Amino acid sequence: MTDLTQRRLLQAAALITLATAALVGCGKKEEPAAAAPAATPAAKPAPLKIAFAYVGPVGDGGWTFAHDNGRKAIEKEFGDKVVTSFVEKVPESADAERVIRDMAGQGNTLIFGTTFGYMEPMLKVAADTKGVKFEHATGYKTAENMRTYDSRTYEGAYMAGVIAGKMTKSNTLGVVGSIPIPEVIRNINSFTLGAQSVNPKVKTRVVWVGDWFNPPKETEAATALINGGADVLMQNTDSSAVLQTAEKMGKRAFGWDSDMTAYGPKAHLGSAVINWAPYYIKATRDALEGKWTTGQAWWGVKEGAIDMVSIAADVPDETKKKIDEVKAGLKDGSFAIWKGPIVGQDGKEVLKKDEVADDKFLGGINFYVKGVEGKIPGGK
Amino acid sequence: MESYALLLAATLNAGTVLALAALGLLLNEKSGIVNLGAEGMMLCAAIAGFAAVVHTGNDWLGFAAGMGAGALLAALFGWLVIWLNTNPYATGLALSLFGAGFSAFAGIAYVQAKLPERTQWVVPVLGDIPWIGPALFRQHPLVYVTMALVVALVFWFGRSRSGLILRAVGESHESAHALGYPVRRIRLAAVVAGGALCGLSGAYLSVVYTPLWVEGMVAGKGWIALALTTFATWRPARVLLGAYLFGGVTMLQFHLQGVGVDIPSQFLDMLPYLATIVVLALISRNPDWIRVNMPASLGKPFTPSS
């Protein structure tokens, strides 16, 4: 029995005796980067200890899975110069602070927190442990020893839109949304803009489930969208349930965050994936070489952080070519997704002709563009 | 119009999950036992059923595994509550919490597992009728089995000797005991059968409805089922109607959102419980109602005085 399963068994034993849900799987594992060399000729510097706090299980097939691939990429890149570990399913509550403080206490000097909700806990720990560098995903607050990083998921959503606009027969697209924050609204809008770039007639319907990871609700929402006439679906939630529902009901859908081809081979049109490896490798290199400074990073196709992969065979070549053009344009900066004229749902122009949105504008999107139906929950 | 047919179909499907579990709990409660462990039993059954289908590729073995898991946990619960006279509410809650933790642990390996391709069920001839076909006759067989089960339960509780004995045990365990019926064994049988139905519901959820496994995927459906038995004032037909009603509310909400009507899903999530409280308040105002409908010995401990 491996160490891993043994620990899990112990956890379960604890659970059974205590019958309490509070302890469920804060599984903690340490994985040495590589087998230690048999003999070290000269005294080497101690490896950099890096810890990751994940919000979901590494087996979610989506968000956390993608982060864990980034962690593995660090190990591959730096070998025995680093030791990485992770704690999965850390709730976005007071527990997060305890877990992150614990990580710092165990000698980790570079700590990644991979969900928005760790922002305040990480800030608190960062203030107390100045020697440790903190990397927080998707947040907006920084400190002297804490910086943020995010990926431009809307670029993937735009590319999915280009494919969806071409492949839809009903001209009705559906998006299963999680929580109406700017990031998700931006993705819905970008998806719609992408579809409109090849098919001006499309409209997008949105159903919100109020959760990042709730497969039964995601299934119900996807069913409702398909029943309402949508024939191509995208989701901004973390599971593969939407793709699987499309597969079951003979419609098309996309993978999100990770390549999800296997979950719905017939329905799958492509996967908008996040590749955290380039950023994680850069951050680790910064720390190793003493070049780490605070800041905010927002990486996309240009830096290799976002991609559209495993595009279905029946997507026409012209569309595949268009995707390649979008990628090339994003890479060399000749193309911008949020470039005017862009009109809001209410018909008012939000970006004038040739005006390109800056990151501040993108970070505060709280409106639907024209072509998206319905209202943002709690919005105006 | 077509979309309303599909909405109705989705409602029947969603209602079946609730109805199966609620009928199981009804069976428990008719015998005088309240089992708050439905959520935990459903979760364990969901992973048991899912795992069985992953390994065998046969949905029906999955349902059997789910029923087995539900029955096993219910038997444990029954032994504790009926023989050892533990507090049924505390024991049921413990079962729910245990089930949530244990299913998460047992399911680690299955989080990313895939089921073989799902079958689309269509009733021959009837399934091809416009509107009515897609609405009613393209469901999984268990949807119809659930309807048949309700009819069977109505007759069994009302007309059969064994059904009446079960109700007698739930109404007055002392009298049933005096008449020579093995109260504790009858209750255990009802609890195990009820657990099996909750298990079937859990397996239906992970094998047919969603269909995938993630921890905590029952997401409160067990509690809604529990509320349903009270909402339906312990009548099987009303349980089914209530299940379709609550299932329909969920689907309708997503449907409305899809066409642009804004209702917060959080508001609708609380509706089943609100409705249950209203029904409880109503039936409590009228003692006759309670006497007619609620098993008189519900939740009372029984120790045979022989």
HADDOCK unambig.tbl for C-alpha pairs under 7 A between the chains (distance, minus, plus):
assign (segid A and resid 12 and name CA) (segid B and resid 102 and name CA) 6.83 0.50 0.50
assign (segid A and resid 12 and name CA) (segid B and resid 105 and name CA) 6.45 0.50 0.50
assign (segid A and resid 15 and name CA) (segid B and resid 101 and name CA) 6.57 0.50 0.50
assign (segid A and resid 16 and name CA) (segid B and resid 98 and name CA) 6.38 0.50 0.50
assign (segid A and resid 19 and name CA) (segid B and resid 94 and name CA) 6.24 0.50 0.50
assign (segid A and resid 19 and name CA) (segid B and resid 97 and name CA) 5.91 0.50 0.50
assign (segid A and resid 19 and name CA) (segid B and resid 98 and name CA) 5.10 0.50 0.50
assign (segid A and resid 20 and name CA) (segid B and resid 97 and name CA) 6.03 0.50 0.50
assign (segid A and resid 20 and name CA) (segid B and resid 98 and name CA) 6.98 0.50 0.50
assign (segid A and resid 21 and name CA) (segid B and resid 97 and name CA) 6.09 0.50 0.50
assign (segid A and resid 21 and name CA) (segid B and resid 101 and name CA) 5.97 0.50 0.50
assign (segid A and resid 24 and name CA) (segid B and resid 101 and name CA) 6.10 0.50 0.50
assign (segid A and resid 59 and name CA) (segid B and resid 111 and name CA) 6.05 0.50 0.50
assign (segid A and resid 59 and name CA) (segid B and resid 112 and name CA) 6.21 0.50 0.50
assign (segid A and resid 60 and name CA) (segid B and resid 111 and name CA) 6.64 0.50 0.50
assign (segid A and resid 60 and name CA) (segid B and resid 112 and name CA) 6.75 0.50 0.50
assign (segid A and resid 61 and name CA) (segid B and resid 112 and name CA) 6.44 0.50 0.50
assign (segid A and resid 205 and name CA) (segid B and resid 258 and name CA) 5.55 0.50 0.50
assign (segid A and resid 206 and name CA) (segid B and resid 258 and name CA) 5.69 0.50 0.50
assign (segid A and resid 207 and name CA) (segid B and resid 254 and name CA) 6.21 0.50 0.50
assign (segid A and resid 207 and name CA) (segid B and resid 257 and name CA) 5.50 0.50 0.50
assign (segid A and resid 207 and name CA) (segid B and resid 258 and name CA) 5.44 0.50 0.50
assign (segid A and resid 215 and name CA) (segid B and resid 210 and name CA) 6.77 0.50 0.50
assign (segid A and resid 216 and name CA) (segid B and resid 210 and name CA) 5.35 0.50 0.50
assign (segid A and resid 216 and name CA) (segid B and resid 217 and name CA) 6.65 0.50 0.50
assign (segid A and resid 219 and name CA) (segid B and resid 210 and name CA) 6.01 0.50 0.50
assign (segid A and resid 220 and name CA) (segid B and resid 251 and name CA) 6.71 0.50 0.50
assign (segid A and resid 221 and name CA) (segid B and resid 254 and name CA) 5.61 0.50 0.50
assign (segid A and resid 224 and name CA) (segid B and resid 251 and name CA) 6.81 0.50 0.50
assign (segid A and resid 224 and name CA) (segid B and resid 254 and name CA) 5.81 0.50 0.50
assign (segid A and resid 224 and name CA) (segid B and resid 255 and name CA) 5.05 0.50 0.50
assign (segid A and resid 224 and name CA) (segid B and resid 258 and name CA) 6.95 0.50 0.50
assign (segid A and resid 225 and name CA) (segid B and resid 255 and name CA) 6.97 0.50 0.50
assign (segid A and resid 225 and name CA) (segid B and resid 258 and name CA) 5.88 0.50 0.50
assign (segid A and resid 227 and name CA) (segid B and resid 3 and name CA) 5.29 0.50 0.50
assign (segid A and resid 227 and name CA) (segid B and resid 6 and name CA) 5.77 0.50 0.50
assign (segid A and resid 227 and name CA) (segid B and resid 7 and name CA) 6.85 0.50 0.50
assign (segid A and resid 228 and name CA) (segid B and resid 3 and name CA) 5.62 0.50 0.50
assign (segid A and resid 228 and name CA) (segid B and resid 258 and name CA) 6.85 0.50 0.50
assign (segid A and resid 248 and name CA) (segid B and resid 118 and name CA) 6.74 0.50 0.50
assign (segid A and resid 263 and name CA) (segid B and resid 114 and name CA) 6.88 0.50 0.50
assign (segid A and resid 373 and name CA) (segid B and resid 260 and name CA) 6.07 0.50 0.50
assign (segid A and resid 374 and name CA) (segid B and resid 259 and name CA) 6.71 0.50 0.50
assign (segid A and resid 374 and name CA) (segid B and resid 260 and name CA) 3.67 0.50 0.50
assign (segid A and resid 374 and name CA) (segid B and resid 261 and name CA) 6.57 0.50 0.50
assign (segid A and resid 375 and name CA) (segid B and resid 260 and name CA) 6.37 0.50 0.50
assign (segid A and resid 375 and name CA) (segid B and resid 262 and name CA) 6.49 0.50 0.50
assign (segid A and resid 377 and name CA) (segid B and resid 262 and name CA) 6.53 0.50 0.50
assign (segid A and resid 377 and name CA) (segid B and resid 264 and name CA) 6.93 0.50 0.50
